Structures are given as C-alpha cells and as structure tokens.
Amino acid sequence: MERNAWLEIPQFLTLTEITYAVSVKGFRSESVTVVTTLTDPKLFPRKAFVDLYRWRWNAKLCLRDIKISLHMDVLRCKTPEMIHKELCMHIISYNLIRTLMWQAAQRHQACALSLSFRSCLASIRQWAP
C-alpha cells in the first residue's frame, strides 16, 4: 500500500458486529461473526446480513462443486479458444446437473440446495450408460 493511501485511512472506525448460530441438520451448530462498517440497523438489518452470508456460502459451495467435482481445477486445453470452450462445457454440465437436482427436489418437495451435488453426479455417471 502506498504511503498516501495508508495515511488516508481513518484512525478509528465505527463497526457493527453480528454473531449468529448456523444450524445445519446433521452437523454441530457453529456461530459466525460478521463485522461491517454498515452501522444503520434500519437500512442494514441483522437478518439481511445473515441471509446474505448464507447466499455467499452457497455460492462458494457451488464454485467448489464446479472446480472439484467436475474436475475444472485443471484446464487441459492449450489455446484461449479451446479453454473458453472447456469452461463453457463445464458450466453447461453444471447447469444440467443442477436442473436434474431441482427437478428431483420438486418431485419430492425438498430443497434443491439440500441435495448433494457430488452424490447426484455419481448417480448420473452410474446410470448414464
């Protein structure tokens, strides 16, 4: 960080600390603490931060599914055009699997996010042939 930017940082910050319990069926409850400079409770209610953090966590899990379960952590193509195609195919595959998961969840009145991506992928690979 440049010296001028460092000197522009205020000496004190007013922060809001939000701690809440995360309860996932089958797992031990844990607490999460979010610290923010958004301090107006009317404009930024506690529940909004909790909901936003949960959505962020789900997005992180979805990215992990794409990278690890679909083996996109290593791209095998050499040219930019082929890498673009490889990325597109991973995203298409991911969306197709998530569509199947959503359909299964709808059929059984369940939440699609409660289903295991990895297990669904294993079932598809087993039953596809």
C-alpha positions as CSV (number, residue, x, y, z in Angstrom):
1,M,0.0,0.0,0.0
2,E,1.4,3.4,-0.9
3,R,2.1,5.8,2.0
4,N,-0.5,8.4,0.9
5,A,-3.2,5.7,0.8
6,W,-2.1,4.5,4.2
7,L,-2.3,8.0,5.7
8,E,-5.9,8.5,4.4
9,I,-7.2,5.5,6.4
10,P,-9.1,6.9,9.4
11,Q,-7.6,6.3,12.8
12,F,-10.9,5.0,14.2
13,L,-13.8,3.1,12.5
14,T,-17.3,2.5,13.8
15,L,-18.3,-1.1,13.2
16,T,-21.2,-3.4,13.7
17,E,-20.6,-7.0,14.9
18,I,-23.2,-9.5,14.1
19,T,-22.9,-13.0,15.5
20,Y,-25.5,-15.8,14.7
21,A,-25.8,-19.5,15.0
22,V,-25.6,-21.7,12.0
23,S,-27.6,-24.8,12.3
24,V,-27.4,-27.5,9.6
25,K,-29.2,-30.7,10.1
26,G,-26.7,-33.5,10.9
27,F,-23.9,-31.1,11.8
28,R,-22.9,-29.4,15.1
29,S,-24.1,-25.8,15.4
30,E,-21.5,-23.2,14.9
31,S,-21.5,-19.4,15.2
32,V,-20.5,-17.0,12.5
33,T,-19.4,-13.4,13.2
34,V,-19.7,-10.7,10.5
35,V,-18.1,-7.3,11.1
36,T,-19.2,-4.4,8.9
37,T,-18.9,-0.7,8.6
38,L,-22.6,-0.5,7.6
39,T,-23.9,0.6,11.0
40,D,-27.5,1.8,10.4
41,P,-29.8,-1.0,11.7
42,K,-32.8,0.3,9.8
43,L,-31.0,0.4,6.5
44,F,-29.0,-2.8,7.1
45,P,-30.9,-5.1,9.4
46,R,-29.2,-8.0,11.1
47,K,-31.3,-10.6,9.2
48,A,-30.2,-9.2,5.9
49,F,-26.5,-9.8,6.8
50,V,-27.4,-13.4,7.9
51,D,-29.3,-14.1,4.7
52,L,-26.5,-12.5,2.5
53,Y,-23.8,-14.6,4.2
54,R,-25.8,-17.8,3.7
55,W,-26.2,-17.0,0.0
56,R,-22.4,-16.2,-0.2
57,W,-21.7,-19.5,1.4
58,N,-23.9,-21.4,-1.0
59,A,-22.2,-19.6,-3.9
60,K,-18.8,-20.8,-2.5
61,L,-20.1,-24.4,-2.3
62,C,-21.3,-24.2,-5.9
63,L,-17.9,-23.0,-7.1
64,R,-16.3,-25.8,-5.2
65,D,-18.7,-28.3,-7.0
66,I,-17.6,-26.9,-10.4
67,K,-13.9,-26.9,-9.6
68,I,-13.6,-30.2,-7.7
69,S,-16.5,-32.5,-8.6
70,L,-16.4,-31.6,-12.3
71,H,-12.6,-31.6,-12.3
72,M,-12.3,-28.0,-13.6
73,D,-9.4,-27.3,-11.2
74,V,-7.1,-28.2,-14.0
75,L,-7.9,-27.0,-17.5
76,R,-6.4,-29.3,-20.2
77,C,-6.7,-27.2,-23.3
78,K,-3.8,-25.1,-24.7
79,T,-5.3,-22.3,-26.8
80,P,-7.5,-19.5,-25.4
81,E,-10.4,-20.5,-27.8
82,M,-10.3,-24.1,-26.6
83,I,-10.1,-23.0,-22.9
84,H,-13.2,-20.9,-23.5
85,K,-15.0,-23.9,-24.9
86,E,-13.8,-26.1,-22.0
87,L,-15.1,-23.6,-19.5
88,C,-18.4,-23.4,-21.3
89,M,-18.8,-27.1,-21.3
90,H,-18.1,-27.3,-17.5
91,I,-20.8,-24.6,-16.9
92,I,-23.3,-26.4,-19.2
93,S,-22.6,-29.7,-17.4
94,Y,-23.0,-28.0,-14.0
95,N,-26.3,-26.4,-15.0
96,L,-27.7,-29.6,-16.4
97,I,-26.9,-31.5,-13.2
98,R,-28.4,-28.7,-11.1
99,T,-31.5,-28.8,-13.3
100,L,-31.9,-32.5,-12.6
101,M,-31.4,-31.9,-8.9
102,W,-34.0,-29.1,-8.9
103,Q,-36.5,-31.4,-10.7
104,A,-35.9,-34.2,-8.2
105,A,-36.3,-31.8,-5.3
106,Q,-39.6,-30.5,-6.8
107,R,-40.9,-34.1,-7.2
108,H,-40.1,-34.9,-3.5
109,Q,-41.0,-31.4,-2.0
110,A,-37.4,-30.9,-0.9
111,C,-34.9,-28.0,-1.1
112,A,-32.6,-28.5,-4.1
113,L,-29.7,-27.0,-2.1
114,S,-30.1,-29.7,0.5
115,L,-29.1,-32.4,-2.1
116,S,-25.5,-33.4,-2.6
117,F,-24.1,-32.3,-5.9
118,R,-21.4,-35.0,-5.7
119,S,-23.9,-37.8,-5.0
120,C,-26.1,-36.6,-7.8
121,L,-23.1,-36.6,-10.2
122,A,-22.1,-40.1,-9.1
123,S,-25.7,-41.3,-9.7
124,I,-25.7,-39.8,-13.2
125,R,-22.3,-41.4,-14.0
126,Q,-23.6,-44.8,-12.8
127,W,-26.9,-44.7,-14.6
128,A,-25.9,-42.8,-17.8
129,P,-24.7,-45.9,-19.7
